[in-house]
Amino acid sequence: MITVRDIDDSVLKALTDRASAAGRSLEEEVRETLAQSVRRSHEDFWERADRLRAGFGGSVVSDSGVISAEMREERSQRIGEP
């Protein structure tokens, strides 16, 4: 159960109008609005992740530990360390 206080009158009217247009109660409309918001956030995250991945041109980003080890090895070879 949840109780939300001090909802702006214009927000409450918009929710009430949407509920009426959809043939739902205000409570059902609020439940659906919250559920859509959560689903949309989840979908938006994966859409942004896909865009970022595409920005890398499909290349795989290596583990930073592996990169650091490779850099240490290269440096050691340049200065003649074992």
Residue, then its C-alpha position, 0 to 999 in steps of 0.5 A: m500500500i502507498t499513500v501519496r500526499d500533496i499531488d499538484d491539482s493539475v497532475l491529479k486532473a490529468l491522471t483523472d482525465r486519462a483514467s476516464a478516457a481509458g475506462r479505468s479507475l484513478e487507482e488503476e491509472v496510477r498503477e499503470t502509469l507507475a508500471q510504464s515508468v519503470r518499464r520505460s526506465h529499464e528499456d531506456f537503459w538498454e537503448r542507451a547501452d546499445r547506442l554506447r556500444a555502437g559508438f565503439g564500432g563493435s570493438v570489445v573494450s578490454d579489462s583495464g587490468v589486462i591493459s595495465a599488465e601489457m603496458r608494464e610489459e612494454r615499458s619493461q622491454r623498452i628499459g631493459e628490465p626482465 
